[in-house]
Amino acid sequence: MDQEIGPTAEPSCRDSLPATHMTQTGLMTAGGVRRMDAAVQARPARRARQWELVEFAAEGSLARIYRARPAGTPASQPAGYAVKMLRPEWQDEPEAIRLLQREALVGRSVSHPHLAPVLSAAVSDPPRLLVMPWLSGASLRARLDAGRRFDVASTLWIIRQAAEALDALHAAGWMHGDVSPGNLHLSPSGHVTLIDLSFAKRQDETGSVADRPVVGTFYYLAPEHVTSSLAADIRSDIYSLGAVMFEMLAGRVPFEGRDLAELALAHRESPPPDLARLAPEVPREVAHLVRRMLAKNPLLRPQTPRELIGRLVRLEVAAFSQRA
């Protein structure tokens, strides 16, 4: 049975990206995203369940995102919510439903300032949808694609916040399964929110929720994801976060390939490039941590997000001290 959970406060809605803005694979598809144009923007508001869909925001291969407000709310009130709704052709497709159900389960059961919450879910019958806060700002992917380079202190700050989100998932028995720049949302003040819980997996789960699509996030997948889904655990998320950290500091991903097979082989066998050569300004201790996070053997990585956070905090303090 679907349970509607009413929001208790109006979230911030100053900018233009929802809590799940569809920049990844599966329910969030990089190749299929279309931002709203003038014609779409001019459409009259429509309703889905008890939500007034004020504005189309983006779409992927399986779902669409709308900016919304509770039905009956005066038009003068801001539309402070994001409604993620399966596209009509996918409303009864079992795999799409399972992904949406998984995101609803995790988003409603794990609460943390750096995780996007699911405020309301209706997934048993059409229209199947999730409701989340509308987040101001942009994804880390958008910032990187715009040519933004991050200094060491800012990188450590962002990665530490993401690690805190992973720590909350880990404490609740989950791993995220899809850590990438597209799933790290940055507010104008620098607050990080980890989004898209569709591929989250329980630590004792023996398989994936769905056959994992890899286009768009393969640059950040741990080697064990490629060889065996059974071997993936929270240390796989730490590897992915290490790949994100490498890209923020070096301006490029650690591994590249002409096709998926070549990229998978690089993840399994090739050492990451020398960060000190690509970004000489990066302190040796920071480069060493990135190298550990990208270790092929999970046993050589930081073993938990909590361990990683401790290392990041020490480096963060040192970096900000040097900046001052």
LINKARA-V350421 format. One record per residue. OMEGA is omega as a letter, one per 40 degrees, with the letter a starting at -180 (* if undefined). BURIAL is + if it has 9 or more other C-alpha atoms within 8 Angstrom, else -. Layout:
OMEGA_BURIAL / OMEGA_BURIAL
//
This chain:
i_- / i_- / i_- / i_- / a_- / i_- / a_- / a_- / i_- / a_- / i_+ / a_+ / a_+ / a_- / a_- / a_+ / i_+ / a_+ / i_+ / a_+ / i_+ / i_+ / a_+ / a_+ / i_+ / i_+ / i_+ / a_+ / a_+ / a_+ / a_- / a_- / i_+ / i_- / a_- / i_+ / a_- / a_- / i_- / a_+ / a_+ / a_- / i_- / a_- / i_- / a_- / i_+ / a_- / a_- / a_- / i_+ / a_+ / a_+ / a_+ / i_+ / a_+ / a_+ / i_+ / i_+ / a_+ / a_+ / a_+ / i_+ / i_+ / i_+ / i_+ / a_+ / i_+ / i_+ / i_- / a_- / i_- / i_- / a_- / i_- / i_- / a_- / i_- / a_+ / a_+ / i_+ / i_+ / i_+ / a_+ / i_+ / i_+ / a_+ / a_- / a_- / a_+ / a_+ / a_- / a_- / a_- / i_- / i_+ / a_+ / i_+ / i_+ / i_+ / i_+ / i_+ / i_+ / a_+ / a_- / a_+ / i_+ / a_+ / a_- / a_+ / i_+ / a_+ / a_- / i_+ / i_+ / a_+ / i_+ / a_+ / a_+ / a_+ / i_+ / a_+ / a_+ / i_- / a_- / e_- / a_+ / a_+ / i_+ / i_+ / a_+ / i_+ / i_+ / a_+ / i_+ / i_+ / a_+ / i_+ / i_+ / i_+ / i_+ / i_+ / a_+ / a_+ / i_- / i_- / a_- / i_- / a_- / i_- / a_- / a_+ / i_+ / i_- / i_+ / i_+ / a_+ / a_+ / i_+ / i_+ / i_+ / i_+ / i_+ / i_+ / i_+ / i_+ / i_+ / i_+ / a_+ / i_+ / i_- / i_- / a_+ / i_+ / a_+ / i_+ / a_+ / i_+ / a_+ / i_+ / i_+ / a_+ / i_+ / a_+ / a_+ / i_+ / i_+ / a_- / i_- / i_- / a_+ / i_+ / i_+ / a_+ / i_+ / a_+ / a_+ / a_+ / i_+ / a_+ / i_+ / a_- / i_+ / a_- / a_- / i_- / i_- / i_+ / i_+ / i_- / a_- / i_- / a_- / a_- / i_- / i_+ / a_+ / i_+ / a_+ / a_+ / i_+ / a_+ / a_+ / i_+ / a_+ / a_+ / a_- / i_- / a_+ / a_- / a_- / i_+ / a_- / i_+ / i_+ / i_+ / i_+ / i_+ / a_+ / i_+ / i_+ / i_+ / i_+ / a_+ / i_+ / a_+ / i_+ / a_+ / a_+ / a_+ / i_+ / i_- / a_+ / a_+ / i_+ / i_+ / i_+ / i_- / a_- / a_- / i_- / i_+ / i_+ / i_+ / i_+ / i_+ / a_+ / a_- / a_- / i_- / i_- / i_- / a_- / a_- / i_+ / i_+ / a_- / a_- / a_+ / a_- / a_- / i_+ / a_- / a_- / i_- / i_+ / i_+ / i_- / i_- / i_+ / i_+ / i_+ / a_+ / i_+ / i_+ / a_+ / a_- / a_+ / a_- / i_+ / i_+ / a_+ / a_+ / i_+ / a_+ / i_+ / i_+ / a_+ / i_+ / i_- / a_- / a_+ / i_+ / i_- / i_+ / i_+ / a_- / a_- / i_+ / i_+ / i_- / i_- / i_- / *_-
//
